[in-house]
Amino acid sequence: MKSKFDFSVSRDNLILPFMGDVYEKFAMPVGWLVLRVLLGGGCSLKAGPS
């Protein structure tokens, strides 16, 4: 059974299947990091001094 937080992608669904390791080990974690930084920055700017 897959976890609801399991974002692994099967290589059959990728356009370039040989890039699967790069995607799982680099692109996905960096993408989540960028998303979290942008959302955190946006929230901190919104909650800043009024």
C-alpha positions in Angstrom: 0.0 0.0 0.0 1.3 3.4 -0.9 1.5 6.1 1.6 -0.4 9.3 0.9 2.9 11.1 1.1 4.7 8.8 -1.4 5.4 11.0 -4.4 7.6 8.5 -6.3 7.0 8.4 -10.0 7.3 5.3 -12.1 9.8 5.4 -14.9 7.1 4.5 -17.4 5.5 7.9 -16.9 8.6 10.0 -17.5 9.5 11.5 -20.9 13.1 10.7 -20.3 13.1 7.5 -18.3 16.9 7.4 -17.8 16.7 10.7 -15.9 14.5 9.1 -13.2 17.3 9.0 -10.6 18.1 12.7 -11.2 14.5 13.6 -10.8 14.0 11.6 -7.5 17.3 12.6 -5.9 17.7 16.2 -7.0 14.8 17.8 -8.8 11.9 16.7 -6.5 13.7 17.7 -3.2 14.8 21.0 -4.7 11.3 21.7 -6.0 9.8 21.1 -2.6 12.5 23.3 -1.0 11.7 26.2 -3.4 8.0 25.8 -2.8 8.4 25.9 1.0 10.8 28.9 0.9 8.4 30.9 -1.4 5.3 30.1 0.7 7.2 30.9 3.9 8.5 34.1 2.5 5.0 35.1 1.3 3.5 34.3 4.7 6.2 36.3 6.5 5.7 39.3 4.2 1.9 39.1 4.7 2.3 38.9 8.5 5.0 41.5 8.7 4.5 44.9 10.3 1.2 46.5 9.3 
